[in-house]
Amino acid sequence: MGSMTVFRLIFLVVFLGWLMIWVMLPTKVYKNAWTPKLNDKLNSTYFEEQGTNLLLFSFPVMFIAAFGCVYLHLQKNLRKPHSRGLFFLPSPLHVLTSNRRLSFLRRPALVMAPLGIVTAVELAFAAMFIALLIWSLANYLYISFGHLHMHKQGEKVWQAKFRSVSLRLGYIGNICMAFLFFPVTRGSSILPLVGLTSESSIKFHIWLGHLSMILFAAHTVGFIIYWAMTNQMVLMLEWSKTYVSNVAGEIATVLALAMWVTSSYRIRRKMFEVFFYTHQLYILYVVFYVLHVGAAYFCMILPGIFLFIIDRYLRFLQSQRRARLESARLLPCGSIELTFSKSPGLYYNPTSILFLNVPGISKLQWHPFTITSNCNMEQDKLSVVVKRLGSWSQKLYQQISSSVDRLEVSVEGPYGPTSSHFLRHDLLVLVSGGSGITPFISIIREIIVESTKPDCQVPRVLLVCAFKNSADLAILDLLLPVNAAPSNTPQMQLQIEAYITREGELPTEDNLKLLQTIWFKPNQLDSPINASLGNSNWLWLGAIIVSSFVMFLLILGIVTRYYIYPIDHQNNGETYHYSYYVLWDMFLLCACIFIASNAAVFLFRKKENAVEGKQIQNLEVPPPTTSPGSWFQNSNGELESQPHQSLVQATKVHFGARPDLKRILFDCKASDVGVLACGPRKMRHEVAKICSSGLSDNLHFESISFNW
C-alpha cells in the first residue's frame, strides 16, 4: 500500500500547484515578474502564445487524469477481501470524514430548494471557490485601475473603469468554465480520486453553470452599455482578424441563455425533452465561446473540455452496440424491471445507474435508471427498474406489453460510487418515497450477499417506504431476483415499514394484478453489457488520455511551426487570423481523441469478439417460468432474517398514513445509524434537516448519487 500513498502525495502536490497558479494568475507578481520569463522560455515557435498556458494550466490536470487511471486500476486489483468483487477506494476526503471526531463534516449544513442538500465539506469548498473568484476580480481590477487604458479619444475615466469591470467579469467567468465540465464527465478518473461520481457532483455543474451565466451575462450587458455610452455600437458586429470576435461572444451568450432558461428545476421536471434538446446546444456554445476568448484562454480551460470529449466519444462508441435484453417484469404498479445479460467481469457498486436508449422510441433521448441487481448475486445479469411516468416510459411500457419478441436497447454505463460505505453502520435506515426505493433494492441485495459470509457483521436494516397505492407494494418483490437466492442463509435483520397514503385498506383479490414476466428472443447482434473498454477500463482510458494529448501537442507544434508561424511573420506585415488559431486547436483536439479512442476500442473489441464468438453459438431462449404473484399474494420467496421470517412477515403495512420521520429516526436504538433518503425532494430535505438538527448524535446522513 506504500505505492498508493506515493500516488496520493503526487496527485496532491500537482493539484495544489495547479490551484496556486490560479491564485497567482491575477496578481502583479504573475503579470510583471513571472509572465515575461515564462513567455521567453515557453512561447516557442512551435506553440507561440499558447505555450505558457499549455504547461501551467493544461498539463497538470492531464497528468492527474492519466496517472489517476493507473492508480484506480491498481486500487481495483487491491480489493479488500470482504468486497468480493466490489472495490473500495478510500479517497482523501473519505478518509478525513470517516473519523468520528470529524463526522460532523458529512452532516448536511445547508438544506434549501435551489442548492439541495449541502454538507459542511461541500460548503467549505464552495466558500473557497467563491473566495478565489473574489480574490481574482479584486486583483484584476486593482491592476487595471492602476494602469487604465483609454480605448477611444475623449473617453471618460469612469467609462474606462466600467469597461474594465465588464472585461474582468468575463475573466472570472472563464475560471468557472475551467471547472464546468469535470462534474459531467461520467467516466472521469479525477472525480473518484476525491470520492465523487458524476451523479453526486452534478449539483456542482449546476452551481457553476448558474454562476458562469451570471458573470457572462453581466460581461455582455456591460460591454453593450459601454458601447452605447461611447457611440461604438458598430463594434457589436465586429469579427476582428487580430483580436477577439465580438460576434462570436454574442452568439455564445444567446446560446447560453437558452440553455440557462430551460435548465430550471421546474422545466427539467415537467418538460424534460425541452431541457434535454436545448442543452445539446452546448456544442455550439463551446465552439463560439472559444472563438471569442482565443487560443491562450482556451488552453486554460482545455483539460475539462478535453476529458469530457474523450468520455463523450467513448460513451458514443459504447452506445453503438445493442444490449442483450433477456426479460422484462411488468409490475402491477406500472413499473418495469428490465433484465440484461452482462459480462461476468463487469463489477459495479449498489446505487449505480445505467443510461438507456430505445431507438424505437427516440434515437436521441437517454434516460438514467437505478440498477437493482447485485453483481455478486447475479454475475451474468443486470437489472434496472423503469417507472411509468413520462411519455418516453409510457411508450416503453406499451411496446413491452404488446408482446414484442425483441426490443433494441442501447446502454451507457454503469456509473456509480466506488465503495459500499454504508456497510460500516450498526443500523441502516432507508427512507424512500415512490420509485425512490429502487436504489435501496441494490443496497439490500448487497447486504444479503455480505451476510452469507462467515464472521461477517452487517448492519440491521430498517426500510421506510411510502407509496400512493397498494399496487406499488409489488416493487418489494424485487428485493430478491427471479429464481435466485443466496447460497447460504442470510443473517441480516430486515424490518420494512410500508405506508400507503391514498388507500385505507388492502384491495380485494379480484382487483389485484399479478406480475407478468416477458422473455425476449436472443439475437446474435446483441451483446452483453460491459464497460466500454472491458475489465481493464482504467488502463485503456489512461492510454487514450496520454496518446491523444501527446498526439495533440505534436501535431499542434508541427502545424504552428511550419504553417502558422511563417504566415504570422512575413515581411509584408500580414498576420494569421486570430480565430483560425482556435479552429486549429479544436479540430486537432477532436481528431486526436477520435483516432486514439477508435484505436483502443478496436483493439479491445477484437479480443472481446474472439471470446464472445464461442458464447453466441450456445444462445438459447430461456424456458418460460411461472410469473410470481405480488408480495401480498405469494410469500414463497423467503428472505430469512432473524428469527427466520419471510419477507411478508418482516413487512408492516400502514394504510391511510404517512411516516412520522422524526419519530422513526429518533427512536432508532443504535450507536451509529446511517440514514439514506431517496424520493421526492421535499421528503429528502426533511430527512436531511432531521439528521442535521443536532438533537441526536447517532444519526449520520449519507448522500447517494442523484440526490441533488
C-alpha positions, -999 to 999 in steps of 0.1 A, spaced: 0 0 0 31 23 1 28 29 -36 -8 40 -32 4 66 -7 30 79 -31 4 82 -58 -18 103 -35 10 125 -25 20 131 -61 -16 139 -70 -19 163 -40 13 182 -49 4 186 -86 -32 196 -78 -21 222 -52 5 236 -76 -23 239 -103 -45 257 -78 -17 280 -68 -13 291 -105 -49 301 -105 -44 321 -73 -13 338 -86 -27 345 -121 -44 379 -114 -16 393 -93 11 418 -101 38 392 -94 25 369 -121 19 397 -146 52 417 -141 77 391 -129 66 356 -140 49 363 -173 79 378 -192 102 349 -180 76 322 -188 68 336 -222 105 339 -230 111 302 -222 78 286 -232 62 306 -260 83 290 -288 78 289 -325 61 256 -320 33 269 -297 36 307 -298 14 323 -272 -2 290 -262 30 275 -247 28 290 -212 -8 282 -206 -5 247 -220 22 239 -195 8 257 -165 -30 250 -169 -34 220 -192 -5 197 -184 -11 193 -146 -47 182 -149 -40 159 -178 -11 144 -157 -35 137 -128 -62 123 -152 -37 99 -169 -19 86 -138 -51 86 -119 -62 59 -142 -32 38 -132 -40 44 -96 -76 34 -100 -66 2 -118 -41 -7 -91 -66 1 -64 -92 -21 -82 -68 -50 -81 -61 -45 -44 -97 -51 -34 -103 -58 2 -112 -95 9 -146 -86 22 -156 -69 -10 -160 -100 -32 -156 -82 -65 -166 -47 -53 -136 -25 -48 -132 1 -21 -115 33 -30 -105 54 1 -103 89 -12 -86 116 9 -119 132 15 -135 99 27 -105 92 50 -109 126 65 -146 125 71 -147 89 83 -131 100 115 -157 100 143 -145 134 156 -148 149 121 -181 131 112 -199 165 115 -183 174 82 -206 148 65 -237 163 81 -260 185 60 -250 221 67 -275 236 43 -308 223 30 -327 246 7 -345 242 -26 -322 258 -51 -290 243 -37 -303 209 -25 -286 191 4 -251 205 10 -227 190 35 -202 210 56 -173 198 34 -191 208 2 -200 242 17 -164 248 27 -151 240 -8 -178 262 -23 -168 291 0 -131 286 -10 -141 287 -47 -161 319 -42 -131 334 -23 -109 326 -53 -133 344 -76 -134 374 -54 -96 374 -49 -92 372 -87 -116 400 -95 -102 423 -68 -66 418 -81 -76 422 -118 -94 455 -110 -66 468 -88 -40 463 -116 -64 476 -143 -74 507 -124 -37 514 -117 -28 514 -155 -61 525 -170 -62 523 -208 -84 546 -228 -98 529 -259 -114 559 -275 -104 596 -277 -124 616 -253 -134 586 -232 -140 595 -196 -122 577 -167 -154 563 -152 -163 549 -186 -129 532 -190 -133 518 -155 -168 505 -164 -153 487 -195 -125 473 -173 -150 458 -148 -171 443 -176 -140 427 -192 -127 413 -159 -161 397 -151 -155 377 -183 -121 367 -169 -138 354 -137 -164 335 -158 -135 318 -175 -124 303 -142 -159 288 -138 -156 274 -173 -123 257 -163 -143 236 -138 -177 233 -155 -171 201 -174 -155 180 -147 -187 170 -129 -205 158 -161 -176 136 -173 -193 104 -162 -162 81 -167 -139 106 -152 -107 94 -135 -104 126 -115 -137 125 -96 -131 91 -80 -98 104 -66 -118 127 -44 -146 102 -37 -171 117 -61 -191 104 -90 -206 125 -119 -241 118 -104 -232 130 -69 -213 161 -83 -239 172 -108 -250 199 -84 -216 214 -88 -221 216 -125 -255 233 -119 -239 258 -95 -210 266 -118 -235 269 -147 -256 295 -128 -225 314 -116 -208 315 -150 -240 325 -167 -245 355 -143 -209 366 -149 -211 362 -187 -245 380 -188 -230 409 -168 -199 408 -190 -221 410 -222 -246 436 -209 -217 457 -195 -200 459 -229 -233 467 -247 -239 496 -223 -203 507 -227 -205 507 -265 -238 526 -263 -223 552 -239 -193 558 -262 -212 556 -295 -195 524 -306 -225 501 -312 -210 491 -345 -185 470 -326 -213 446 -318 -209 434 -354 -171 431 -354 -153 399 -361 -117 411 -357 -89 394 -375 -63 404 -349 -83 403 -316 -114 387 -300 -146 383 -321 -175 402 -305 -200 385 -328 -188 350 -315 -192 362 -279 -227 374 -286 -238 342 -303 -223 322 -274 -242 343 -249 -275 338 -267 -269 300 -268 -260 300 -231 -291 320 -222 -313 294 -240 -297 266 -220 -299 285 -188 -336 294 -190 -346 258 -199 -325 242 -172 -346 254 -143 -358 227 -119 -395 230 -130 -387 227 -167 -364 198 -161 -392 180 -141 -422 190 -162 -407 193 -197 -376 172 -197 -375 170 -235 -373 208 -237 -344 208 -213 -327 179 -230 -328 191 -265 -319 227 -257 -289 215 -236 -275 199 -268 -266 235 -278 -236 232 -256 -216 220 -286 -222 253 -305 -218 273 -273 -183 259 -266 -173 265 -302 -183 302 -302 -171 307 -267 -136 295 -276 -137 316 -308 -144 346 -286 -118 341 -259 -89 330 -282 -63 302 -281 -44 313 -250 -75 314 -228 -88 282 -244 -57 264 -231 -67 275 -195 -100 256 -198 -87 229 -221 -84 199 -196 -121 199 -187 -132 200 -223 -105 175 -234 -115 149 -208 -152 155 -214 -149 149 -252 -129 116 -245 -156 104 -222 -184 115 -245 -169 98 -275 -163 66 -256 -199 66 -245 -209 71 -281 -189 41 -291 -204 20 -263 -239 31 -273 -235 18 -309 -238 -18 -296 -272 -32 -288 -275 -46 -253 -289 -82 -249 -322 -78 -232 -333 -111 -217 -366 -104 -199 -390 -78 -186 -412 -80 -155 -443 -59 -156 -453 -49 -121 -489 -41 -110 -478 -6 -102 -469 1 -138 -431 -2 -133 -409 -24 -155 -379 -44 -144 -356 -49 -174 -330 -77 -171 -300 -76 -194 -272 -101 -200 -239 -87 -187 -202 -97 -188 -193 -117 -156 -163 -95 -152 -183 -63 -150 -185 -50 -114 -204 -21 -100 -215 -10 -66 -250 -5 -52 -269 26 -62 -251 26 -96 -271 38 -126 -274 28 -162 -284 51 -191 -309 36 -216 -318 45 -252 -346 28 -271 -342 38 -308 -378 26 -315 -390 54 -292 -363 81 -296 -328 79 -311 -316 109 -292 -331 105 -257 -311 89 -230 -326 83 -195 -308 72 -163 -322 43 -142 -311 28 -110 -295 -7 -112 -313 -30 -88 -293 -62 -94 -262 -72 -75 -231 -83 -94 -222 -109 -68 -257 -123 -66 -263 -123 -103 -229 -124 -120 -242 -125 -156 -274 -104 -152 -280 -67 -148 -315 -53 -139 -329 -18 -139 -364 -5 -129 -383 19 -151 -412 38 -135 -441 46 -160 -442 84 -156 -434 105 -187 -441 100 -224 -409 80 -230 -416 54 -203 -452 52 -213 -442 42 -248 -417 17 -235 -444 1 -213 -467 -1 -243 -441 -17 -265 -431 -43 -240 -467 -52 -230 -476 -56 -267 -458 -90 -267 -428 -80 -288 -402 -107 -292 -372 -84 -293 -365 -48 -282 -335 -29 -294 -318 -11 -265 -285 7 -262 -268 15 -229 -242 37 -214 -226 28 -181 -229 16 -154 -218 46 -134 -218 48 -96 -199 51 -63 -165 34 -58 -173 20 -24 -200 4 -3 -196 29 25 -230 22 41 -218 -12 54 -199 4 83 -230 15 103 -247 -5 130 -282 3 118 -291 14 83 -324 34 79 -335 36 43 -363 62 37 -379 62 3 -409 77 -15 -425 61 -46 -399 49 -71 -371 62 -48 -370 27 -33 -350 14 -63 -315 23 -52 -323 6 -18 -331 -27 -36 -294 -29 -47 -282 -20 -12 -304 -47 5 -292 -73 -21 -256 -63 -13 -262 -67 25 -278 -101 18 -247 -113 -1 -224 -100 27 -245 -116 54 -239 -151 39 -201 -148 45 -187 -164 77 -179 -140 106 -193 -110 87 -211 -83 105 -237 -64 85 -259 -35 97 -295 -41 107 -318 -26 81 -350 -5 86 -367 2 53 -393 30 55 -412 33 22 -442 54 13 -464 46 -17 -496 62 -31 -514 29 -38 -512 -7 -26 -503 -19 -61 -469 -1 -56 -461 -27 -29 -453 -52 -56 -420 -34 -61 -409 -51 -28 -408 -84 -48 -376 -70 -64 -357 -73 -32 -348 -108 -45 -342 -116 -82 -364 -141 -100 -355 -177 -92 -324 -166 -73 -314 -168 -37 -281 -166 -18 -262 -199 -15 -263 -196 23 -289 -185 47 -285 -147 51 -282 -135 87 -293 -99 82 -321 -83 102 -346 -66 80 -377 -46 90 -400 -30 64 -424 -2 73 -446 4 43 -471 34 42 -500 36 17 -510 72 17 -541 71 -6 -559 39 5 -574 29 38 -573 -8 33 -559 -36 11 -580 -41 -21 -598 -74 -26 -581 -101 -45 -604 -95 -75 -588 -61 -80 -552 -73 -77 -529 -77 -107 -502 -103 -110 -467 -98 -120 -461 -107 -157 -427 -119 -170 -419 -115 -207 -389 -133 -222 -372 -119 -254 -356 -139 -281 -318 -137 -282 -301 -121 -312 -266 -126 -323 -263 -89 -330 -269 -81 -293 -240 -81 -268 -238 -85 -230 -234 -52 -211 -197 -45 -204 -176 -14 -196 -167 5 -228 -132 -8 -225 -137 -40 -205 -122 -50 -172 -90 -30 -178 -111 0 -185 -90 24 -164 -57 13 -181 -73 17 -216 -86 51 -206 -52 62 -193 -36 51 -226 -62 71 -246 -57 103 -225 -19 101 -228 -18 92 -265 -44 117 -276 -29 146 -256 7 138 -268 -6 135 -304 -24 168 -300 7 186 -288 29 171 -315 6 179 -344 -2 213 -330 35 221 -327 41 210 -363 12 230 -377 22 261 -358 59 259 -367 56 250 -404 23 266 -414 11 293 -390 44 307 -379 57 315 -415 24 333 -423 25 352 -390 60 365 -395 60 376 -432 77 408 -441 45 422 -456 30 426 -421 2 400 -426 -8 381 -395 -26 348 -392 -63 352 -384 -69 353 -346 -99 329 -349 -80 304 -371 -57 295 -342 -86 283 -321 -102 264 -351 -69 245 -354 -69 238 -317 -105 224 -317 -100 204 -349 -68 188 -338 -82 181 -303 -112 162 -317 -92 144 -344 -66 132 -319 -93 120 -295 -112 102 -322 -80 85 -335 -68 73 -301 -102 62 -289 -111 43 -321 -77 25 -320 -82 15 -283 -118 3 -288 -108 -16 -320 -80 -35 -302 -102 -42 -272 -132 -54 -292 -110 -76 -314 -100 -95 -284 -135 -95 -269 -152 -107 -301 -130 -138 -301 -143 -148 -267 -179 -138 -275 -180 -158 -307 -179 -191 -288 -207 -179 -264 -231 -168 -291 -233 -203 -306 -248 -216 -274 -275 -190 -271 -309 -205 -263 -342 -190 -254 -347 -194 -216 -376 -217 -207 -408 -198 -196 -413 -197 -159 -444 -190 -138 -446 -153 -130 -448 -149 -93 -477 -131 -77 -473 -98 -59 -458 -99 -25 -491 -98 -6 -504 -129 -26 -473 -150 -27 -448 -155 1 -429 -185 -13 -398 -165 -20 -385 -161 15 -358 -138 28 -346 -154 60 -338 -129 87 -337 -131 125 -356 -150 136 -361 -166 101 -390 -145 90 -403 -144 54 -403 -111 35 -440 -107 40 -438 -113 77 -410 -87 80 -433 -61 64 -458 -40 83 -482 -20 61 -498 12 73 -529 22 53 -541 58 50 -510 72 69 -477 90 62 -445 81 80 -436 102 110 -399 105 100 -388 125 131 -402 99 155 -389 70 135 -354 84 133 -351 95 169 -364 61 181 -335 42 164 -316 23 190 -281 21 178 -248 40 184 -242 45 147 -272 50 125 -267 56 88 -297 73 71 -302 73 34 -332 90 16 -343 89 -20 -376 101 -35 -394 135 -37 -372 165 -29 -394 176 0 -390 142 17 -353 141 12 -349 176 26 -370 167 56 -348 137 64 -316 158 60 -329 185 83 -337 160 110 -302 144 108 -285 179 109 -306 192 137 -281 181 163 -308 166 185 -294 131 180 -257 125 176 -261 89 164 -278 99 131 -254 101 101 -270 113 68 -255 96 38 -260 112 4 -265 89 -26 -256 96 -62 -286 115 -76 -299 134 -46 -292 169 -60 
